[in-house]
Amino acid sequence: MAVNTTNTFAPDVGEMTEEAYERAGLKLSSAYDLRTARRSIDFMLLGWQNRGINLWTVEEQITSDLVKSTEKYTLKEDTIAIFEVLLRQYSGDVSKQTDFELGRISRSVYAGITNKLVLGRPTQVFIDRQQDPDTGVTATLWPVPDKNTTYKLVYYRMRAMYDSGPGGTYNPDVPNRFWPAFVAGLAYNVALKRPEATDRLQILKQSYEEEFQLAADEDREKAPLRFFPGGYR
C-alpha cells in the first residue's frame, strides 16, 4: 500500500474543540459548548505566556528615530516581555550603521542614578511593565539621547498570543508542533467545568503536562552555547 505524501492536516479551532470534548468523554452539542470552550482556550493561551518563551511570538521591532533630550519611549502594543535591546546608530547607512547592546537595569538601579538627565549615547535601559500591555511597556534610556535622527532602538519582544476568534472557524495562534498540547490542554480545561468528567481529570491533566513539556523542550533555540573563563572580579 502506498504512503500518502501530503502533510496538509490543519484543523481549525472548531475541530480541535470537538477532539478535546471527545477526549474528556463529552459531546459538543450546543453553541454554548463552543463558546465556553473558546473562553477556556483564551485563558489557556494566557497561561502559556507565563510558562516561558514561545518562539513563534518573538519578534524584532525597530522604533522611529529617538529624540534628543527624551529619555522615555513607549514600545509596541501587546508586548509581553522584552529580551535583547540594542541601540542602532546611523540606521540604513551601509558604511556607518552600528548596533550597541544596551545593558538592562532594574528599577532600583535606575532610581539610584544621581543625574538622570545627562546627555550622551545611551548605554543602559530600564524596561517598565505596567498593567495595560497596549500602553504600559516603556523603555527609559540613560544617558539621555544627545542627538536627533541618529539613534533607533532595536529590540526583541514576545507579543501577546492572538485570541481564538469568533465562531470556531479560525486556526489557533499555535504552530503545529504545539497542537497536541493545545488539544490536551483544552480537554483538561473543559473537563474542569463538567462534573460528569471528574473521573478523567487526573489522566487529562497528566496528558496535558506531558504534551506541553514535549513541545516546550522542542521549541527552543538550538544555537551552540559557549562559556569563557574569567570576566568577573
KETOR-512781 format. One record per residue: residue number from 1; residue in one letter; x, y, z of N, C-alpha, C in turn. Coordinates in pm, 1 decimal. Each point is the difference from the previous one (the first is absolute). Layout:
BEGIN
SITE, seq, type, n_X, n_Y, n_Z, ca_X, ca_Y, ca_Z, c_X, c_Y, c_Z
SITE, NUM, A, X, Y, Z, X, Y, Z, X, Y, Z .
...
***
This chain:
BEGIN
SITE, seq, type, n_X, n_Y, n_Z, ca_X, ca_Y, ca_Z, c_X, c_Y, c_Z
SITE, 1, M, 85.2, -119.8, 0.0, -85.2, 119.8, 0.0, 88.4, 124.3, 0.0 .
SITE, 2, A, -31.8, 96.0, -83.9, 79.5, 122.0, -11.8, -16.4, 88.2, 122.8 .
SITE, 3, V, 103.9, 78.5, 25.5, -1.8, 94.7, 111.4, -45.7, 136.3, -50.7 .
SITE, 4, N, -91.6, 62.4, 70.9, -44.3, 134.0, -36.1, 116.5, 96.7, 13.8 .
SITE, 5, T, 22.3, 84.5, -98.9, 114.9, 90.1, 1.5, -38.3, 144.3, 29.4 .
SITE, 6, T, -118.5, 24.3, 49.3, -40.8, 136.4, 36.6, -0.4, 15.5, 151.3 .
SITE, 7, N, 20.1, 122.1, 45.0, -6.4, 30.4, 143.8, -75.8, 130.5, 21.1 .
SITE, 8, T, -124.3, -0.2, -44.3, -82.5, 120.7, 1.3, -102.2, 1.1, 113.5 .
SITE, 9, F, 14.2, -89.8, 95.9, -94.3, -4.8, 111.3, 7.3, 131.1, 77.0 .
SITE, 10, A, -111.0, 73.7, 4.5, -2.6, 130.9, 66.4, -138.9, 24.3, 56.6 .
SITE, 11, P, -34.4, -63.1, 111.1, -133.2, 18.6, 58.5, -17.6, 141.9, 53.3 .
SITE, 12, D, -121.7, 51.6, -14.0, -27.6, 131.4, 57.5, -42.0, -17.2, 146.0 .
SITE, 13, V, -29.8, 112.2, 64.7, -34.2, -3.1, 142.1, -122.4, -87.4, 25.5 .
SITE, 14, G, -98.5, 4.6, -91.8, -120.1, -81.3, 19.1, 30.6, -148.3, 2.6 .
SITE, 15, E, 84.4, -46.0, -91.5, 35.6, -141.6, -4.3, 82.2, -40.9, 121.7 .
SITE, 16, M, 89.4, 87.5, 41.7, 79.0, -30.7, 119.1, -88.7, -6.3, 124.0 .
SITE, 17, T, -101.5, 84.2, 3.7, -93.4, -1.7, 112.3, -77.0, -131.4, 4.1 .
SITE, 18, E, -43.4, -47.9, -115.6, -68.5, -129.3, -5.8, 90.1, -111.3, 53.2 .
SITE, 19, E, 125.7, 0.0, -41.3, 94.6, -102.2, 46.6, 17.7, 7.9, 151.8 .
SITE, 20, A, 8.8, 122.9, 52.2, 17.8, 17.3, 143.8, -121.0, -53.1, 77.5 .
SITE, 21, Y, -119.8, 29.3, -48.4, -121.0, -50.4, 67.0, -2.2, -152.5, -0.3 .
SITE, 22, E, 38.6, -60.5, -110.9, 0.0, -145.6, -7.2, 99.8, -59.5, 99.4 .
SITE, 23, R, 117.3, 63.1, 13.4, 99.0, -50.3, 95.8, -51.2, 10.7, 143.5 .
SITE, 24, A, -82.1, 100.1, 24.4, -55.9, 17.7, 133.9, -123.1, -86.5, 22.8 .
SITE, 25, G, -38.4, -78.9, -100.6, -118.0, -85.0, 12.1, -129.0, 77.8, -9.4 .
SITE, 26, L, 3.4, 113.9, -68.8, -116.3, 87.4, -10.2, -40.4, 15.7, -146.0 .
SITE, 27, K, -114.4, 59.8, -21.5, -49.9, 24.1, -134.6, -21.1, 148.8, -21.3 .
SITE, 28, L, 55.5, 50.9, -108.4, -18.5, 140.5, -37.4, -134.9, 11.4, -70.3 .
SITE, 29, S, -99.3, 53.5, 71.7, -136.1, -8.0, -53.5, -73.1, 133.0, -7.9 .
SITE, 30, S, 60.4, 109.0, 41.7, -72.1, 127.4, -2.0, 95.2, 114.4, -27.8 .
SITE, 31, A, -57.6, 114.2, -35.7, 80.6, 119.4, -23.0, 69.8, 43.6, 128.4 .
SITE, 32, Y, -65.9, -23.1, 113.7, 63.7, 37.5, 127.0, 125.1, -83.6, 25.3 .
SITE, 33, D, -4.4, -128.8, -37.0, 118.5, -84.6, 17.4, 119.5, 57.8, -74.4 .
SITE, 34, L, -24.4, 47.3, -121.8, 107.8, 58.3, -78.0, 45.5, 132.5, 59.8 .
SITE, 35, R, -93.8, 80.0, 49.2, 34.3, 129.7, 57.0, 82.7, -14.5, 127.5 .
SITE, 36, T, -40.2, -93.3, 86.6, 75.5, -18.5, 123.5, 136.8, -60.6, -28.5 .
SITE, 37, A, 11.0, -83.2, -106.5, 129.9, -55.5, -38.7, 92.5, 110.2, -50.6 .
SITE, 38, R, -54.1, 93.0, -78.5, 80.6, 112.8, -48.0, 52.1, 82.3, 116.0 .
SITE, 39, R, -83.7, 19.8, 100.8, 44.5, 74.5, 117.2, 114.1, -73.3, 71.3 .
SITE, 40, S, -12.9, -132.4, 9.9, 106.0, -80.4, 61.3, 128.7, 8.1, -80.7 .
SITE, 41, I, -13.8, 1.1, -132.9, 118.8, 10.9, -86.0, 75.0, 129.2, 28.6 .
SITE, 42, D, -72.6, 111.7, 5.8, 65.5, 128.9, 20.0, 67.3, 7.5, 137.1 .
SITE, 43, F, -63.9, -54.9, 102.3, 64.2, -3.8, 131.4, 122.8, -90.8, -3.1 .
SITE, 44, M, -9.6, -112.6, -68.8, 112.3, -92.6, -7.6, 120.0, 64.4, -69.2 .
SITE, 45, L, -24.2, 71.2, -110.5, 109.6, 63.5, -71.6, 62.9, 112.1, 81.9 .
SITE, 46, L, -80.3, 70.3, 79.8, 57.5, 97.8, 92.4, 93.6, -69.7, 98.8 .
SITE, 47, G, -40.4, -118.0, 44.0, 85.8, -76.1, 90.0, 129.0, -44.6, -66.1 .
SITE, 48, W, -6.4, -30.7, -129.4, 121.7, -40.6, -70.9, 102.2, 112.5, -3.1 .
SITE, 49, Q, -45.9, 123.6, -3.0, 93.0, 113.0, 0.0, 80.4, 6.8, 129.2 .
SITE, 50, N, -50.1, -60.0, 107.0, 71.0, -1.3, 127.7, 87.0, -123.8, 17.5 .
SITE, 51, R, -8.5, -94.4, -94.0, 76.4, -124.3, 12.0, 140.7, 12.1, -57.0 .
SITE, 52, G, 26.9, 103.3, -75.8, 131.9, 14.3, -59.5, -6.9, 71.7, -132.5 .
SITE, 53, I, 109.5, -8.6, -75.4, 10.6, 70.4, -127.7, -62.7, -84.5, -109.4 .
SITE, 54, N, -100.1, 55.1, -66.1, -60.9, -65.2, -115.7, 67.0, 57.9, -124.5 .
SITE, 55, L, 87.5, -77.8, -62.9, 85.4, 54.8, -105.2, -77.9, 61.1, -114.5 .
SITE, 56, W, -119.0, -55.3, -30.4, -75.0, 53.9, -113.6, -59.1, 137.4, 28.1 .
SITE, 57, T, 4.9, 46.0, 124.5, -51.0, 133.5, 32.2, 113.4, 100.2, 22.8 .
SITE, 58, V, 124.8, -40.4, -24.2, 113.3, 90.7, 16.5, 20.3, 76.9, -130.1 .
SITE, 59, E, 4.1, 132.2, 9.1, 10.2, 86.0, -117.6, 107.3, 106.4, 20.1 .
SITE, 60, E, 62.7, 39.2, -110.1, 90.7, 114.4, 1.5, -80.0, 126.7, -29.4 .
SITE, 61, Q, 26.0, 103.4, 77.4, -65.9, 128.7, -21.2, 105.2, 109.8, -5.9 .
SITE, 62, I, -25.5, 99.9, -83.2, 89.7, 115.0, -12.8, -82.2, 126.0, 19.1 .
SITE, 63, T, 41.1, 85.2, 90.2, -73.4, 123.4, 26.5, 31.6, 105.0, -105.4 .
SITE, 64, S, -75.9, 107.3, 3.8, 34.6, 116.9, -80.5, 120.2, 68.8, 64.2 .
SITE, 65, D, 48.7, 105.7, -62.1, 118.9, 67.7, 52.2, -21.8, 48.7, 142.7 .
SITE, 66, L, 100.4, -21.2, 84.0, -6.3, 53.2, 135.3, 16.1, 152.2, -4.0 .
SITE, 67, V, -51.1, 64.2, 103.0, -3.5, 146.7, 4.2, 96.9, 49.5, 106.3 .
SITE, 68, K, 77.9, 99.2, -36.4, 95.3, 59.3, 93.4, -70.2, 47.0, 127.3 .
SITE, 69, S, 58.0, -32.3, 114.5, -47.6, 40.6, 133.0, -128.5, -71.4, 42.2 .
SITE, 70, T, -41.5, -104.0, -72.3, -117.4, -79.6, 38.1, 46.4, -138.1, 41.4 .
SITE, 71, E, -26.8, -35.2, 125.4, 54.5, -124.3, 54.0, -97.4, -117.0, -2.6 .
SITE, 72, K, -132.1, 25.2, -5.3, -98.0, -108.6, 10.8, -73.8, -19.9, -132.1 .
SITE, 73, Y, -13.9, -129.8, -40.2, -66.2, -35.0, -125.4, -95.6, -116.6, 24.3 .
SITE, 74, T, -121.2, 12.2, -55.7, -99.4, -107.2, 10.3, 25.2, -101.6, -109.9 .
SITE, 75, L, 8.3, -126.0, 37.5, 27.0, -106.3, -95.5, -129.8, -50.4, -61.0 .
SITE, 76, K, 11.2, -88.3, -97.6, -116.4, -44.6, -76.8, -104.8, -61.5, 91.6 .
SITE, 77, E, -127.0, 25.2, -34.4, -110.6, -52.6, 79.2, 0.6, -152.1, -0.1 .
SITE, 78, D, -67.7, -59.8, 92.6, -14.7, -143.8, 25.2, 133.2, -70.5, 23.8 .
SITE, 79, T, 96.9, 74.3, 55.1, 129.0, -58.6, 35.0, -9.5, -65.8, 136.8 .
SITE, 80, I, 42.9, -126.7, 7.8, -2.6, -74.7, 125.0, 133.8, 6.1, 71.1 .
SITE, 81, A, 107.5, -16.4, -74.4, 133.3, -0.6, 60.2, 99.8, 57.0, -99.6 .
SITE, 82, I, 106.8, 56.2, 52.9, 108.3, 54.9, -80.8, 125.9, -81.1, 27.8 .
SITE, 83, F, 70.5, -37.2, -108.2, 124.7, -73.9, 15.6, 117.5, 94.5, -27.8 .
SITE, 84, E, 70.6, -19.7, -109.0, 113.0, 87.7, -29.8, -47.6, 137.8, -46.1 .
SITE, 85, V, 75.7, 103.4, 40.3, -26.4, 136.3, -46.1, 130.9, 56.9, -53.5 .
SITE, 86, L, -3.8, 50.3, -122.5, 118.3, 54.3, -64.6, -24.0, 146.5, -35.7 .
SITE, 87, L, 107.2, 77.2, -0.8, -4.0, 137.3, -50.1, 63.4, -1.1, -137.8 .
SITE, 88, R, -77.6, 36.8, -102.7, 52.1, 3.4, -136.4, 32.7, 142.7, -38.5 .
SITE, 89, Q, 123.0, 21.3, -42.3, 44.2, 133.7, -39.0, 16.8, 5.4, -151.5 .
SITE, 90, Y, -47.4, 109.0, -59.6, 7.7, 20.4, -144.7, -69.2, -113.8, -75.3 .
SITE, 91, S, -124.1, -26.2, 37.0, -76.3, -109.1, -60.4, -12.9, 17.5, -150.5 .
SITE, 92, G, 29.9, -106.2, -75.9, -13.5, 2.1, -145.0, 122.7, 45.2, -75.0 .
SITE, 93, D, 98.0, 53.7, 70.2, 124.0, 43.1, -63.2, 95.6, -118.5, -5.6 .
SITE, 94, V, 26.9, -48.9, -120.1, 79.8, -122.3, -15.5, 136.9, 13.0, 64.8 .
SITE, 95, S, 60.4, 114.9, -7.5, 136.4, 17.8, 50.0, 6.6, 39.4, 147.2 .
SITE, 96, K, -114.2, 45.4, 57.2, 7.1, 53.1, 136.9, -93.1, -68.9, 99.4 .
SITE, 97, Q, -99.3, -77.4, -47.3, -94.9, -59.1, 94.5, 72.6, -90.0, 100.3 .
SITE, 98, T, -30.9, 22.4, 128.3, 63.9, -75.1, 107.7, -102.7, -28.9, 107.5 .
SITE, 99, D, 1.1, -122.2, 49.9, -87.6, -40.0, 110.4, 80.8, -13.0, 128.1 .
SITE, 100, F, -53.9, 56.5, 108.1, 60.9, -10.4, 132.0, -100.9, -66.2, 93.7 .
SITE, 101, E, 42.9, -103.1, 69.0, -90.1, -65.4, 94.9, -16.2, 87.5, 124.1 .
SITE, 102, L, -124.0, 23.2, 41.1, -27.2, 79.8, 119.1, -7.0, -91.5, 121.9 .
SITE, 103, G, 63.5, 42.0, 107.3, -9.2, -74.2, 124.6, -135.7, 26.1, 65.7 .
SITE, 104, R, -69.3, -106.7, 34.8, -131.0, 15.9, 63.0, 17.1, 13.6, 149.6 .
SITE, 105, I, -62.6, 101.6, 57.8, 13.1, 26.0, 143.0, -137.1, -5.5, 66.1 .
SITE, 106, S, 0.8, -22.0, 128.8, -124.4, -11.3, 75.2, -51.8, 137.4, 40.4 .
SITE, 107, R, -119.8, -0.2, 54.6, -59.8, 125.3, 48.1, 86.4, 63.1, 109.2 .
SITE, 108, S, 48.7, -83.7, 91.0, 78.7, 53.7, 111.5, 132.5, 58.3, -47.8 .
SITE, 109, V, 63.2, -65.0, -98.8, 125.2, 53.8, -53.4, -25.3, 133.3, -70.0 .
SITE, 110, Y, -108.2, 6.4, -80.4, -30.6, 126.6, -67.5, -31.1, 108.4, 101.8 .
SITE, 111, A, -74.6, -36.3, 104.8, -33.7, 99.3, 102.9, 125.4, 53.6, 68.0 .
SITE, 112, G, 105.3, -81.1, 6.7, 122.9, 42.0, 66.4, 91.3, 85.9, -84.6 .
SITE, 113, I, -31.2, 19.5, -128.1, 83.4, 86.4, -84.9, -19.2, 144.6, 44.9 .
SITE, 114, T, 108.0, 66.0, 31.6, -8.0, 135.2, 57.2, -57.8, 100.4, -97.4 .
SITE, 115, N, 55.2, 4.8, -120.2, -47.4, 95.8, -100.8, -58.6, -78.5, -116.5 .
SITE, 116, K, -130.9, -5.2, -5.7, -67.8, -77.9, -103.5, -14.6, 76.5, -130.8 .
SITE, 117, L, 44.5, 124.3, -5.7, -16.3, 83.0, -119.5, 131.0, 21.1, -75.1 .
SITE, 118, V, 104.1, -71.2, 37.3, 127.7, 11.9, -69.7, -17.7, -39.5, -146.4 .
SITE, 119, L, 51.7, 82.1, -92.4, -8.6, -29.7, -142.6, 120.1, -81.2, -45.1 .
SITE, 120, G, -23.0, -88.7, -96.7, 108.1, -81.1, -53.9, -57.7, -114.1, -81.2 .
SITE, 121, R, 87.4, -88.0, -48.5, -49.2, -119.2, -68.4, -51.2, -97.9, 103.9 .
SITE, 122, P, -128.0, -37.8, -7.4, -55.3, -90.2, 102.2, 77.8, -131.7, 8.7 .
SITE, 123, T, 20.8, -46.1, 122.1, 69.5, -126.8, 24.0, -82.0, -94.1, 87.1 .
SITE, 124, Q, -106.2, 52.0, 65.0, -80.6, -81.4, 89.4, -147.8, 27.7, -24.3 .
SITE, 125, V, -83.3, -99.1, 32.2, -143.8, 15.4, -20.5, -74.1, -63.9, 116.7 .
SITE, 126, F, -102.8, 69.7, 45.5, -90.0, -52.3, 102.9, -134.0, -28.3, -66.4 .
SITE, 127, I, -43.5, -127.0, 2.9, -127.7, -41.2, -57.9, -105.3, -1.2, 109.4 .
SITE, 128, D, -106.1, 75.1, -20.3, -107.6, 11.5, 98.4, -126.0, -63.9, -56.6 .
SITE, 129, R, -49.1, -103.9, 67.0, -120.7, -70.4, -43.7, -113.3, 33.1, 96.3 .
SITE, 130, Q, -105.4, 60.2, -54.0, -115.3, 35.9, 80.3, -118.7, -89.0, -35.7 .
SITE, 131, Q, -118.5, 32.6, 48.1, -115.3, -88.2, -14.1, -47.8, -13.9, -143.1 .
SITE, 132, D, -12.3, 109.2, -71.9, -56.4, -1.3, -134.2, 108.6, -32.7, -101.6 .
SITE, 133, P, -4.8, -117.0, -67.7, 105.6, -34.8, -94.1, 2.2, 87.4, -124.5 .
SITE, 134, D, -110.6, 73.1, -27.4, -3.0, 85.9, -117.7, 80.4, 128.0, 19.4 .
SITE, 135, T, 5.7, 50.3, 121.5, 68.7, 127.5, 23.7, 96.9, -7.0, 116.7 .
SITE, 136, G, 11.9, -115.5, 62.0, 70.3, -4.6, 127.2, 141.5, -51.1, -2.6 .
SITE, 137, V, 61.0, -22.0, -118.9, 138.7, -44.7, -4.7, 84.5, 114.5, -55.2 .
SITE, 138, T, 87.6, 52.9, 82.6, 83.1, 113.2, -40.6, 146.9, -32.8, 19.7 .
SITE, 139, A, 82.7, 65.8, -78.9, 145.5, -11.1, 11.4, 53.6, 137.0, 38.6 .
SITE, 140, T, 69.2, 5.9, 113.1, 61.1, 124.7, 45.9, 150.9, -11.7, -15.2 .
SITE, 141, L, 59.6, 92.7, -73.6, 141.1, -8.9, -37.2, 87.5, 87.5, 88.9 .
SITE, 142, W, 120.5, -47.8, 19.6, 102.6, 80.1, 68.5, 136.2, -35.5, -56.9 .
SITE, 143, P, 80.8, 102.0, -29.9, -32.5, 142.1, -4.8, -113.5, 29.4, -98.6 .
SITE, 144, V, -54.5, 121.2, 11.4, -108.7, 42.8, -87.3, 58.3, 30.2, -138.6 .
SITE, 145, P, -68.6, -40.1, -108.4, 53.4, 24.9, -134.5, 43.4, 144.8, -19.7 .
SITE, 146, D, 118.7, 14.4, -57.2, 58.0, 133.5, -15.7, -12.8, 52.8, -142.4 .
SITE, 147, K, -66.6, -78.9, -88.9, -12.2, 42.9, -139.3, -137.9, -35.4, -53.3 .
SITE, 148, N, -40.8, 70.7, -105.2, -122.7, -33.6, -72.2, 34.3, -81.4, -125.0 .
SITE, 149, T, -94.2, -85.6, -43.8, 7.7, -74.5, -126.9, 128.4, -81.0, -14.4 .
SITE, 150, T, 61.0, -36.8, 108.1, 122.3, -79.8, -5.7, -19.2, -138.1, 59.0 .
SITE, 151, Y, -84.2, -11.5, 103.8, -17.4, -125.2, 71.2, -139.9, -59.7, -22.3 .
SITE, 152, K, -6.4, -132.5, 0.7, -124.9, -75.4, 8.0, 19.4, -110.9, 102.5 .
SITE, 153, L, -110.3, -47.7, 55.4, 4.7, -117.7, 84.3, -39.6, -121.8, -82.7 .
SITE, 154, V, 76.8, -105.0, 13.5, -32.4, -129.9, -59.3, -17.9, -97.0, 115.7 .
SITE, 155, Y, -116.5, -62.3, 9.3, -23.3, -89.6, 112.8, -75.8, -124.1, -44.5 .
SITE, 156, Y, 19.9, -105.1, 75.9, -70.1, -126.2, -23.7, -101.0, -19.3, 112.1 .
SITE, 157, R, -123.3, -20.8, -38.6, -107.3, -7.0, 97.5, -81.7, -127.7, -19.2 .
SITE, 158, M, -72.2, -39.1, 105.3, -99.9, -105.3, -11.2, -136.1, 68.4, 0.1 .
SITE, 159, R, -73.2, -16.5, -109.9, -131.3, 62.9, -11.0, -106.3, -87.3, 66.3 .
SITE, 160, A, -114.2, 62.1, 26.9, -113.2, -75.2, 52.9, -50.3, -96.9, -105.8 .
SITE, 161, M, -48.6, -114.8, 44.3, -56.8, -97.1, -93.4, -138.1, 47.4, -42.5 .
SITE, 162, Y, -35.6, -28.8, -125.0, -125.8, 46.9, -54.5, -117.4, -82.3, 53.8 .
SITE, 163, D, -116.4, 64.0, 8.4, -120.3, -67.1, 49.7, -43.6, -110.3, -96.5 .
SITE, 164, S, -84.4, -88.5, 49.5, -48.4, -111.0, -81.7, -94.6, 45.7, -110.0 .
SITE, 165, G, -61.2, 116.7, 15.0, -86.7, 53.3, -104.4, -141.9, -52.3, 10.2 .
SITE, 166, P, -95.9, 69.1, -63.5, -140.7, -39.1, 9.6, -34.0, -120.0, -87.0 .
SITE, 167, G, -96.5, -77.2, 45.5, -58.4, -103.0, -85.5, 74.3, -130.3, -9.9 .
SITE, 168, G, 121.8, -8.8, 52.2, 74.8, -124.2, -6.0, 48.9, -36.2, -138.6 .
SITE, 169, T, 16.3, 97.5, -89.2, 42.7, -28.6, -136.8, 140.0, 51.9, -29.4 .
SITE, 170, Y, 73.2, 44.3, 102.5, 134.8, 50.7, -17.8, 100.5, -104.4, 47.8 .
SITE, 171, N, 118.5, 3.6, -58.5, 107.5, -83.4, 51.2, 56.1, 64.4, 125.8 .
SITE, 172, P, 37.7, -79.3, 99.2, 56.7, 58.4, 121.2, 138.2, 58.7, -26.4 .
SITE, 173, D, 37.8, 99.7, 78.2, 130.5, 64.5, -13.4, 106.9, -89.5, 63.8 .
SITE, 174, V, 13.1, -119.8, -55.8, 87.7, -102.8, 56.2, 58.9, -79.1, -116.2 .
SITE, 175, P, 131.1, -21.5, -6.1, 57.5, -82.2, -106.2, -40.0, -146.1, 16.7 .
SITE, 176, N, 8.0, -76.0, -108.3, -50.4, -137.4, 5.9, 74.9, -88.1, 98.9 .
SITE, 177, R, 121.8, 35.3, 34.3, 72.5, -79.8, 99.9, -64.0, 10.8, 138.2 .
SITE, 178, F, -85.9, 102.3, 20.0, -68.9, 17.4, 127.1, -145.8, -44.7, -6.0 .
SITE, 179, W, -46.6, -47.7, -112.6, -140.5, -41.5, -9.3, -35.8, -111.1, 98.9 .
SITE, 180, P, 82.8, -104.5, 16.6, -35.7, -101.8, 99.3, -15.7, 58.1, 140.8 .
SITE, 181, A, 88.7, 92.6, 37.8, -10.9, 63.2, 131.5, -124.7, 87.2, 8.2 .
SITE, 182, F, -32.0, 67.5, -110.0, -118.7, 85.4, -4.6, -126.7, -81.2, 23.6 .
SITE, 183, V, -15.2, -109.8, -71.6, -119.2, -83.2, 13.6, -5.1, -63.9, 138.3 .
SITE, 184, A, 115.2, -49.4, 48.1, 3.1, -62.2, 132.9, -35.1, 101.1, 108.3 .
SITE, 185, G, 51.1, 122.6, -13.2, -30.4, 103.4, 98.2, -145.3, 41.6, -3.2 .
SITE, 186, L, -56.4, 8.0, -119.9, -140.9, 37.5, -11.0, -88.9, -109.7, 58.3 .
SITE, 187, A, 34.1, -125.9, -25.2, -77.9, -110.4, 57.4, -0.2, 7.6, 152.0 .
SITE, 188, Y, 113.8, 28.8, 57.7, 8.4, 10.2, 145.6, -82.0, 118.3, 51.8 .
SITE, 189, N, 10.8, 114.7, -66.1, -72.0, 118.7, 46.6, -150.2, -14.4, -16.8 .
SITE, 190, V, -43.4, -66.3, -106.5, -142.7, -25.4, -18.9, -51.3, -94.2, 108.1 .
SITE, 191, A, 77.2, -104.0, 30.3, -42.2, -97.4, 101.0, -11.8, 63.2, 138.3 .
SITE, 192, L, 79.3, 102.1, 26.9, -8.3, 68.8, 128.8, -138.4, 60.0, 23.8 .
SITE, 193, K, -69.4, 32.1, -108.7, -129.5, 67.1, 11.0, -117.6, -97.1, 6.8 .
SITE, 194, R, 24.2, -127.0, -25.2, -110.0, -95.6, -11.8, 12.1, -109.1, 107.0 .
SITE, 195, P, -93.3, -5.9, 93.0, 7.6, -99.6, 107.9, 7.5, -143.5, -51.6 .
SITE, 196, E, -64.1, -28.9, -113.9, -0.9, -136.9, -50.6, 136.8, -44.6, -51.9 .
SITE, 197, A, 94.7, 95.8, -14.3, 134.3, -35.0, -48.6, 102.1, -3.7, 113.1 .
SITE, 198, T, -45.0, 8.5, 123.3, 91.7, 7.4, 113.3, 94.7, -118.7, 5.5 .
SITE, 199, D, -49.9, -118.5, -35.2, 83.2, -119.8, 11.5, 114.0, -1.7, -101.6 .
SITE, 200, R, -3.6, 87.7, -98.9, 106.4, 5.5, -100.4, 100.6, 111.2, 25.3 .
SITE, 201, L, -23.6, 81.9, 101.9, 83.3, 118.0, 19.8, 147.7, -34.4, 17.6 .
SITE, 202, Q, 29.6, -100.1, 80.0, 140.1, -31.1, 28.8, 75.6, -41.5, -125.7 .
SITE, 203, I, -59.1, -90.9, -78.1, 69.4, -45.2, -119.8, 6.4, 110.1, -105.6 .
SITE, 204, L, -103.6, 86.2, -7.4, 4.2, 112.0, -93.8, 106.2, 101.7, 39.5 .
SITE, 205, K, 13.3, 25.7, 128.5, 102.6, 91.8, 49.1, 138.9, -54.9, -30.0 .
SITE, 206, Q, 20.7, -128.4, 24.7, 129.7, -61.5, -25.9, 33.3, 4.9, -149.4 .
SITE, 207, S, -97.0, -30.3, -83.6, 21.7, 4.3, -144.5, 35.0, 141.2, -45.5 .
SITE, 208, Y, -70.8, 98.5, 54.2, 25.3, 139.9, -35.3, 142.6, 39.4, 34.5 .
SITE, 209, E, 43.3, -27.3, 122.6, 133.4, 40.0, 43.1, 107.6, -71.5, -81.4 .
SITE, 210, E, -20.7, -127.4, -31.4, 98.6, -74.1, -79.0, 10.6, 55.5, -141.4 .
SITE, 211, E, -114.2, 25.9, -61.6, 1.0, 52.5, -136.5, 62.3, 139.9, -5.1 .
SITE, 212, F, -32.7, 82.2, 98.8, 55.7, 134.8, -0.3, 151.1, -4.6, 20.5 .
SITE, 213, Q, 47.1, -86.0, 89.2, 142.9, -8.4, 26.3, 75.5, -49.1, -122.8 .
SITE, 214, L, -55.9, -97.1, -70.6, 63.9, -47.7, -122.7, 12.7, 113.0, -102.2 .
SITE, 215, A, -107.9, 76.2, -18.5, 3.1, 109.9, -96.3, 95.3, 110.5, 45.2 .
SITE, 216, A, -1.8, 32.4, 129.5, 85.9, 106.2, 50.9, 147.2, -37.3, -11.2 .
SITE, 217, D, 32.6, -126.5, 21.7, 139.2, -44.8, -11.5, 48.5, 10.9, -144.7 .
SITE, 218, E, -91.1, -21.1, -94.9, 37.8, 11.7, -140.8, 4.9, 145.2, -45.1 .
SITE, 219, D, -84.5, 83.9, 57.2, -13.0, 140.3, -40.4, 102.7, 84.9, 74.5 .
SITE, 220, R, 123.7, -11.0, -39.2, 107.0, 73.3, 67.7, 109.3, 33.6, -100.9 .
SITE, 221, E, 83.2, 96.5, 38.0, 113.6, 34.5, -84.9, 96.1, -117.4, -5.5 .
SITE, 222, K, 51.4, -28.2, -119.4, 91.4, -112.2, -16.4, 139.2, 45.4, -42.2 .
SITE, 223, A, 30.5, 126.1, 25.6, 133.3, 51.1, -28.9, 95.9, -46.9, 108.5 .
SITE, 224, P, 129.4, -17.5, -32.8, 96.3, -44.1, 102.2, 21.5, 106.0, 106.5 .
SITE, 225, L, 24.7, -44.4, 121.8, 25.2, 89.4, 112.7, 144.3, -17.0, 43.3 .
SITE, 226, R, 71.7, 110.3, 12.1, 141.8, -5.8, 35.3, 23.6, 74.9, 130.7 .
SITE, 227, F, 88.1, -55.3, 81.9, 39.2, 64.0, 125.3, 148.8, 33.5, -7.7 .
SITE, 228, F, 36.1, 115.9, 50.4, 139.5, 43.0, 0.3, 45.0, 25.9, 143.9 .
SITE, 229, P, 121.2, -43.3, 35.6, 47.9, 22.5, 136.9, 31.3, 147.2, 23.0 .
SITE, 230, G, -7.2, 38.8, 127.3, 34.9, 138.0, 34.5, -116.3, 93.9, -20.9 .
SITE, 231, G, 30.8, 130.3, 14.1, -102.2, 100.7, -25.7, -66.5, 52.5, 125.6 .
SITE, 232, Y, 25.7, -63.3, 116.6, -60.0, 46.3, 125.1, 109.4, 44.0, 94.8 .
SITE, 233, R, -29.7, 105.5, 73.7, 97.6, 48.5, 97.7, -73.9, 31.2, 130.5 .
***
